[in-house]
Amino acid sequence: MRTLTCTEPTVDGVFRHVEQLVRYQIRETNNQVDLAYSSKRTSKRLLALIQEVTVNGGHVLDLAVCNAPSASDFNAYRKLYRFVEKNNYTAIHAHSSKAGALCRLLPAKLCRNIIYTPHAYFGMGRKAGPKELIFNSIEKLLASRATTIALSPEEADFAMHTISVKSNQLELIPNAVDFELFRPTTTRAERTTIRQRFGITNEDIVIGSIGRLGYQKNHKLLYQAFYQFKKQVPDTEKVRLLHIGTGSPEESASLQELIFELGLNTSVIRPEYRCDPEVFYQAMDAFCLSSRYEGLPFTGLEALASNLPLILTDAPGLRSFGSEHYGFNKVFYCETENVESLANAMHQWYQNRDKAVNHRDNAKDYFSIPKVYGKILELYRREVTK
């Protein structure tokens, strides 16, 4: 097979999915894999993936688009059209809304087999307004042009009932996580060394969170709840928040202002993003997401692989972690948009933090790379034989 993977995000969770899927095909199959990407949000990991694709005989295309609609999209579409026209693709797999729109607008004569993974629809945030209406309308308009992969039951439900994706054009396939890379530390010395990089001692009690700054992740809620939580515990000086997330200068400044306003200057650690994100989890005692909505977040899966307890909002894309189907034993939920509820969930974890965690062992049965990406490759082949 010859496949094209198309993505606009080249950082964060969506890109980790793309990165793993492309590498799995290169290393485990005889497929020729091409890559269309955007250099607008570049990273060292993107450059490494481009090199690996080209070294293995694949072609690459820089669409040079951003995530918001803009005039540059027309030029990107023309470039993509010519790129696809020159190649005979078995399947085109688009990731996230911008790449999804560009690929699904291609005429069927170029490629009939389009796969689309939204990685959480914008409308799942339920922020009523013109932007949500526009995004949902575009998704509805293009829904029939591809087979859609939902990452969670909540995303699948939204796809069917809000976007009107037909059941025979919808697949439920979760994200995958690399259990060799993401793992707990094995010795006290290893944990000490990793924590020292962030100015954390072994005695500190660390709640961690990873996610780009923006409306979806709702970090204002995270910080306000952490402030309330600190007031509930006796060893308040040992409690730390490790938060990794990039965003616009305005978003970063707003968050820093909130830190000073709440008096959390010495309690919050905000390191730069690294190319070895596994160490962030190895420095944590628990992992928290304050999101308004998700698809099925990579960060949550990586936390499971690192055997961390989860503190989560009861939001679409996060509810699945608490289902009996998986049997994870230390998942603590709170209401979305509720500071006191999230602070109480943090405190509930705190009171149970010494109990054993089964997350890594249970997650291996559902989220391994061969199992998940094997299903996607089956989908590529199945769509061709229709």
N, C-alpha and C positions, 0 to 999 in steps of 0.2 A: 504494500500500500504506500501511497504518497499522501501525506497529510500536511495541512497548513494550520498552525496554531496562531491565533490572532489575539493580541491583548493590548489595551491601553495602559492599565496600571503596570508599572515595572518596579514597584516597591510593595511592601506589606503582604497581607495574606493572599490576595488574588495572585500576585506574582509567584509566591511560593508554590501555589498549586500548579501554575503554568510551568515553572521551573522543574518541578518533580515529574510532571507528566511528560514533558519533552525529553528529559533525561532518561526516564523509564523506557520510552520508545527507542531512543538511540541505543541504549545499552542492552535491552532485552528483546528487541525485535529486529527484523530486516527492513523496517519501514524507512523511507526517506522522509525526514521531518524538516519542513520549512517554518520560518518564524516571521510574523509581522508584529511590530512593536512600535512604541512611541518613545523617542528620546527626550520628551518634555519632562518626564520624571525619571531620570536615569539613575543607575546605581552600579556599583562594582559587580554586583551579582548579575545584573543584566548584561554587562560587557563580557563577563565570563561565559554566560549562556550563549550569546551571539557567537563567540569564538568556538564553543563546542559544536554548535549547529553547523557552522561553516567548515570546520575541520572534518566533520563527518559527511560532507558532500551536500549539505542543505543550503538553501537560499534564504536570505533575510531581506526584509523591507522595513524601512523606517517611515511610519505614517506621520510622525511629527504632529500629533494631535494632543489636546488636553482633555480632561474629563468633562468639562462644560461644553455645550454646543458653541461653535464658532465658525467663522468663514473658512478657516483652514480645513474644515471637514470636507468641503467640496473637492479640494485638491487631494486630500487623503483618499477619498472615494475613487477618484480618477486613477491614482497610483495603484490602489488595490485592484481595481478592475483590470488594468493592464497586466499586473503581476499574476493574477489568477488566470487570465486569458492565455498566458504563455505556458501554463502548466496544466497537467491533467490530474487534478486532485481526486483522490478517493473520498476524502472528507475534509471539511473545513470546520475547525472548532474555535468558536469565538468566546471570549471571556470578558464579562462585565458589559455594562450598557453601551458604551461608545463602540467598542469592537463588535458587539452584538448587532447594533444598528447598521454599521457599515457592511458587515458580511451578509446580513439578511436582506439588504437592499440589492445585492448582486442578482442578476437574472439567473433563472434555473438552468439556462443553456450552458453557463460556465461551470456550475457545480450544483447538483441536485441534493447532495448530502451535506447539509449544514447542521452543526450541533451548536447549541448555545447554552452556556452556563452563566446565569446572571450574577451569581455570588451575592445574593440579596437584592431584591427589587427596591428601588428608592421609595416606592409607595408603601412598603412595609413599615416605614417609620410613622405612618398615619399623621403626618404634619399637613393637615388640610390646607390647601392653597393652590394657586395656579401652577406652581412648579410640579407638584405631585400630579395634578390633572394632566399636564403636558407629558410627563414621563409615562404615566399609566396609559395614556392614549397612544403614544408611540409603541409601547410594548404590545398593546392590543392589536394595533395595525400590522405588526410584524410577526405576531405569534404563530401564524400558520406556516411561516417560511422555514421553520427549523424544528428539530427535535430538541426540547428543552430539558436540561438536567437540573433538577432541584436538589439542594444539598441537605435539606431537612424536611420533615413532614409539614412544618409550618410554611415553608417556602412553597412546597408543592400545593398546599391548600390555597395559598394566595394566587399561585399561577393559574389554577383551575377556576377559582371563583371570582377573582378580580380581573385577571388578565385574559381570561377565557381561553387558556391553553387546553386543547382537547386531551383527554386521558391517553389516547393512543399516540400522542406526540410528547408525552411527559415521562421522564425516568427519574427515579429517586436514587441517587448515588452520592454518598457523603464525600467529604474531603478525606485525604489520606495524610498520615504523619509518618515521618522517618523515625522508627523506634531505636535505631542504632545511634542516630544523632541526638535525639531528645531523650534524655534519661536522667535519673537522679544521680547525684554524686555517690561514689562508692566508698569514699573514706572521709574522715573528718578533716584530714590535711587538704584534700582537694576542695572541700567546701570552704575551708578557711581561706585558701588562696583566692578562690573566686569572689568571696564576699569582700576581701580586702581591696579588690579592684574598685569597688563601689563605696568604700568607706564604711562597710557594715561589719559588725563583730558577730561572732557565733552566738552571743547572748541576745542579740537583737531579734525581735519578732517582726517578720517582714511580710506584708501584703504587697503583691505585685500586680501590675497591669501593663499590658502592651496594646497599643492601638493609636492610629493617627488621630490628630486633633480635629474635631469637627462635630457637627450636630449628631450624627449617628452614635458616636461613642459616649457622648454625654459626660465628659470628664468633670464638669462642674459638680454634678451629682456625686461622683467618686470622691472628690476632695472634701465636699461638705459633709458627706457621710463619714469619711475617715476622721474628720475633726470631731464629730459627735462620738464616734467609736472610742477615740483616745480618751475621752472624758469618762468612759464607762469602765476602764480597766485600771487595776492597781499599779501595774508597772508601765505607766504611760510613757516614761522617758525612753523605754526600750522599743516601743512600737514605731515602725518605720513604714513609709509608703515608697515603693520603688516603681516609678512610672516611666516607661519608654514610649515616646510618641512624637512624631514630627507633624508640623503644620505650617500655616502661613505665619509670618512675623506677628500679625495682629492677633492670631489665635494664641501663639506662644506668650505674647505680652499679657494678654487677658488672663491666662492661666497663672502666670507668675504674679500678677497683681492679686489674684485670689489667694495664692499661697501666703503672701505678706499680710493680706487682710485677715486671714484666719490664724496667723501666728504659727504657721507650719514650716518656717524657714529651715529649722534643723531636723525636721521629721520627714520631709519629702526629698527624695533623691531622684533627679532627672538626668540620667546619663545620655550621651549621644548614642544613636543607633550603631550597632556593630554588625560585622559580617558573620559573627558567630553567635546568633541569638540564643542558642541553647544555654549559654552561661547566665542569661538573665533569669531563666526559670530555676537554675541550680542555686541561685542566690535567695530564692523566695521560700517562704513557709506556706503560703496560700496564694491562689491566683483569683483576681476579681475582674469582672466585666460589668460596667454600668450602662451598657448599650440600650438604645431604644429599639433596635432591631438588628438582626444578623441573618446571614445565609446559614452557614455552619462554620463558625470562626476557626481559622487555623490556630489562633492563639489558645483557644480552649482545648483543642486536640493536643497541641504541644504541651500544655499544662498537664493533661491526662497522662501523656507519655512520660512526663517528668514526675509522675505520681504525686501531683499536688492536689489538695482539696480545692474545690471551686466555690466561689461566692458570686452569684449571678442575679441579674434582674430577670424577672419572669417575662422575657420578651421573645417575640418570634425568632426562631433560630437558636435560642438558648434553652428552651423548655425541654428539648429532646434529651439533654444531658441528665435530667432527673427522672427519666422514664424507667419503669421496671424492666423494660427490654434490655437495657445495658447493665443495670444493677450496681451502678456506682454508689458507694456508701457514704461519701462526704461531699455532697452538693447542697449548698445552702442558698435558698432563694429569697428574693425580696420583691416588693412591688416596683414597677418602673416609675421613674419620676418622683420617688418617695425617699427623701433623705433619711428620715428616722427608720424606715423599714430596711434600707441598706445598712445603716449603722448597726441595727439589731442582728442582721444576718452575719455581719463581721464578728459581732460579739458572740453569736451562737457558735461560729467556727472556733473562736478563741477559747471558749469553754470546752470544746471537744478536740482541741488541736493535738493532744497526745495519743489519740486513738489511731489504730492502724488504718492505712488507706489501701483500697484494692483497685484503684483507677488504672494503673498501668497494665496490670494483668488482664483486666476485663476489656480494656480498649483494644488490645492486640487482636481480639476476635473479630473486630468490626472495621478498623481503620488502618490496616496495614497497606503499604504501597502496592504489593502484588495483587491483593484482593480488590482494592478500589480501582486501580488503573487497568487491571485486567478486565473489569466490567466495562470501562470506557472503550477499550479496544474492541471488545465484543460488540459494542454498540456501533462503532465505526463499520465493522464488517457486516453486521446485520442490516444496517441501513443501505449498504451497497447492494445486497441481494434482494431487496424489496421489489 
